Amino acid sequence: MGTTASQLPKESLSEYQELTFLTKQEILLAHRRFTELLEGDERNHPNPRVPMDAILTLTELKSNPFKKRICQVFSTSENRDGSLTFEDFLDLLSAFSDSATLEIKSHYAFRIFDFDDDGTLDYGDLEKLVNCLTGETADTRLSSEEMRQLISNILDESDIDKDGTVNLSEFQHVISRSPDFVSSFKIVL
Amino acid sequence: PHPSHFSPGDEDFQENHERQKHKGKRRNGERPKNKRENQRRQRSSKSVQGIREESQSTTERRERRRRRRGKEGEDEEEVNNDGEVRPELLSPEELEKLKEAVDEKKKLIQSLRGKPWPMKQKLVSLRESQLFVEKYEGALGKGKGRKLYAYKVMMTKKWKKFQRDFENFKTACIPWEMKIKEIESHFGSSVASYFIFLRWMYGINMILFGLTFGLVMVPEALMGRPYGSIPRKTVPRAEEAGAMDFAVLWDFGGYAQYSVLFYGYYNNQRAIGWFKFRMPLSYFLVGVGTVAYSYMVVIRTMARNANESGVGDDNSFNFSWKMFTSWDYLIGNPETADNKFASITTSFKEAILEEQESRKDDNIHLTRFLRVLANFLVLCCLAGSGYLIYFVVRRSQKFALDGLENHTWWERNEVNMVMSLLGMFCPMLFDVISALENYHPRVALQWQLGRIFALFLGNLYTFIIALMDAINLKRKEEKVVKYNITMWEASLYNGTGPENSTGPPVTIHPADVPRGPCWETMVGQEFVRLIISDTMTTYITLLIGDFLRAVLVRFLNHCWCWDLEAGFPSYSEFDVSGNVLGLIFNQGMIWMGAFYAPCLPALNLLRLHVSMYLQCWAVMCCNVPQERVFKASGSNNFYMAMLLVILFLSTLPAIYTIVTIPPSFDCGPFSGKNRMFDVIQETLESDFPAWFSKVFSYASNPGLVLPFILLMVLAIYYLQSTSKSYREANVELKNKLQMVTQRLDNFVLLTSYGSDFILNA
């Protein structure tokens, strides 16, 4: 279950291969990258947990506008601080891997976009999403009028039952038609 | 306690949790302790079902046993305290049910990786299912045929492990993975898609190379007659002096021409070597096989892409897709990320504007006129380039008649250089002309691609027509040479004695025998030269256009009046579509020429290998990320479709020449035959049993082939109409869904404001 000092036991390896979409080399590489993020003394801990700030230093996540949400979604910590154990890290890589199915990618994408964790994407979530996508600087943000227009267009398209929010099945319906989603929703170490 | 990180929408887990709460004491005499209670809450519902089934069957069995006890007086409990089942005492249906439970568990294990649960939960479920399967699978095997069952189980396990190891091995074998990943993180997925395409092409060429090298070149080299033994394999006396010169070799003359690289070297002996390798048959079949394999691979990839991208519902989810799928998660470089942010913002703003504005087409007449003008200019361009190529090829034929030594290097290589230069400059011209048209950038890109496609196609076909002229010329020459040879042979025997005497045979050195002009080798040589010059042009353009430009911009920036990096010329962007088109056309030329020059796939393999490294280096070193990022997505199938068209168009000339033109009389594996495909007929007659050729002759009867073709056309028509009806049904269902929700809304509105509404209406 946990990782011993910088060596992954063989049966854990085969279990992880069974439970994720990753190949053996990818799992070993993930293990190596993960232990690099640990402080020296933590490496001997049976089930080490890496704080969110350390995870965000990975090059693959550094420039991602959703990096904090990704950490929070995959984290299993009690106090919801976004820290990840090795198994959470594997879950993350498996969902973002090349061979993951559309269902699992869309499920996790929904949870990442659901900023307030209430199970639906409402106006506030969509607004935060747009702000993430348009960058941090003031001149690239949309005006509130444009924002309102954009979000109402989106709800027109995706909200089938017209309740003002996008739930998981509506989201998956929209995503399943997109030709780009599977190829862009990918992170490879 | 409900674990906090499960969203309430996670129905699977909720259902399971409910079932857990209502689970009674199942096991015999087992009282759940607190810790075990907590553990059980995390089990998957399927596992509960499985145990429930198992315990259901045990309770049934217990009932039946009690009923039977009276009859037979059996006292033993078949189910002991651990809940273990002894299957030799089970009836067949119960055995069936147990098997089903085990199979269900196995399916659960397979599906675990696709479930959005955290790893801990998956691990628990996996271990439990595995325990269950092991316990009962072993037990199941204790009935009859147990040895066979156990063997089957062991083989399945080994097979699964082998499959998994093979998958791991396959992914480790994929070349250039790290390089492409680096490019992806710097430039995004559209630039990387070019390199992935390049790698895929490399794979195809590897197979083609394997076929031609292993089945054509190697057998002839190892088992055929060696160099110098027969006239076709020897450099003629006249050319011997310069046969080793570098200039001649670079032009693929001299020793390069008289080798396994070209068609002319091959002997027409029916079987060579100690195990009777059928060389001519192999040559023909490899030629057909390369084309067939290419078709298969391209169509299979197209089908796979079509499945993934779903029905092309292009515009109904415009905004949602922009929102949810526009970020490229592979980007790992802050500069690229900034570019991406800017491009996303621009696309949002544009899309909002487009949606808001009513289409104010002021000056629609001016726009239309300009577009017609632009198309006219493009047509002129295409016609001009076609005529230029034709003119140049005729000129080169005239030069060839004069003898090539009298002309400069340019005049000798005129055709290839002109074609390459046209391929370089005309697209730029098209780009400038398209500024007149004022299209949306994505539409403009498609027009540009279409025009470049037409340009390359026109050039290639003009080249082929010119080549056909050259072939006809050579065939006329061949007749003359044949006549001359009979005269020459007669003169040889004149010296030894009168006509019918069988004097000692005169030994002539193969280099002195007069040779026919081998048109097939000429065709092969032309294609090889074309490809080499094309490659050189591409590399030189790359070095000058990208590298030199980057060097100049970087170092001259200090001492120049305006900012070179921000204004003109600045660093170049990677032209994805141009490069992909170039790749596709090169492949087309390979397909065209591979029958006459078996060395072409090998050459192409080398070329792609070098291209990969060179372009990877150039992209990372001299290019900047694109400002406007267009998704390579739907273009995937667009490029595949182009590849398919090129494949079809390239194989046409080769097929035409094989079917209509008789092979040369003294070179190649088909010399002496009437047509090249006669080799099939001969093989059928001599190598196969008699009934086989009879069956074949029936099968090739027009009376059978025509109805078959008709049947296939009908099948295509039927499939097309069903697909259309499915699409229409889809649209209708969508509309119905909208209507139903609308009605639901109205109903809610009516009932909640019922009386007020009616009163005020």
Interface residues (C-beta under 8 A of the other chain):
Chain A: M1 E15 Q17 E18 L19 T20 F21 T23 K24 Q25 T59 E60 K62 S63 N64 P65 F66 S75 T76 E78 R80 E87 D88 L90 D91 S94 A95 F96 A100 T101 E103 I104 H107 Y108 A109 R111 F113 D114 D117 G119 L126 L129 V130 L133 T134 G135 T140 R141 L142 E146 Q149 L150 N153 I154 E157 S158 I160 D161 K162 N167 L168 F171 V174 I175 S176 R177 S178 P179 D180 F181 V182 S183 S184 F185 K186 I187 V188
Chain B: S4 H5 S7 P8 G9 I109 L112 R113 G114 K115 P116 P118 M119 K120 K122 L123 L126 R127 R164 E167 N168 T171 A172 K181 E184 S185 S189 E308 S309 G310 V311 D313 S316 F317 N318 F319 S320 W321 M323 F324 T325 S326 W327 D328 Y329 L330 I331 G332 N333 P334 T336 A337 D338 F341 A342 I344 T345 F348 K349 I352 E355 Q356 K631 S633 G634 L737 Q738 T741 Q742 L744 D745
